[in-house]
Amino acid sequence: MEKMIYILGIRLEIRILLLESYIRQGIRQKISRRQFWLGVSCDQERRKKRLV
């Protein structure tokens, strides 16, 4: 049980690091905030469709 929690914790950390680097790249490329939020909302819509 503890091992599973440990693995999940590592996965979460990797995801956060990936997200941080993605955001930094976005700032470097000066992607407009609107495009970024459109991408985020698209991801949320896809998740909703999966749940249904």
RAQUIMO-V9361 format. One record per residue. N is the residue number from 1. RES is the residue in three letters. SS is DSSP state (A for helix, B for strand, O for the rest). OMEGA is omega in degrees with one decimal (999 if undefined). Layout:
# RAQUIMO-V9361
N/RES/SS/OMEGA + N/RES/SS/OMEGA
This chain:
# RAQUIMO-V9361
1/MET/O/-179.2 + 2/GLU/A/-179.8 + 3/LYS/A/-177.9 + 4/MET/A/179.3 + 5/ILE/A/179.6 + 6/TYR/A/179.7 + 7/ILE/A/179.2 + 8/LEU/A/178.6 + 9/GLY/A/178.4 + 10/ILE/A/179.7 + 11/ARG/A/-179.5 + 12/LEU/A/179.1 + 13/GLU/A/179.8 + 14/ILE/A/179.6 + 15/ARG/A/-179.9 + 16/ILE/A/178.9 + 17/LEU/A/179.0 + 18/LEU/A/-179.7 + 19/LEU/A/179.9 + 20/GLU/A/-179.2 + 21/SER/A/178.3 + 22/TYR/A/179.6 + 23/ILE/A/179.2 + 24/ARG/A/177.9 + 25/GLN/A/179.7 + 26/GLY/A/179.5 + 27/ILE/A/179.8 + 28/ARG/A/-178.8 + 29/GLN/A/179.9 + 30/LYS/O/174.7 + 31/ILE/O/-178.7 + 32/SER/O/-178.4 + 33/ARG/A/-178.4 + 34/ARG/A/178.5 + 35/GLN/A/-179.7 + 36/PHE/A/-178.3 + 37/TRP/A/175.7 + 38/LEU/A/177.9 + 39/GLY/A/-179.8 + 40/VAL/A/-178.3 + 41/SER/A/176.3 + 42/CYS/A/178.5 + 43/ASP/A/-179.8 + 44/GLN/A/178.9 + 45/GLU/A/179.5 + 46/ARG/A/179.8 + 47/ARG/A/179.6 + 48/LYS/A/-179.8 + 49/LYS/A/179.2 + 50/ARG/A/-178.0 + 51/LEU/A/-177.5 + 52/VAL/O/999
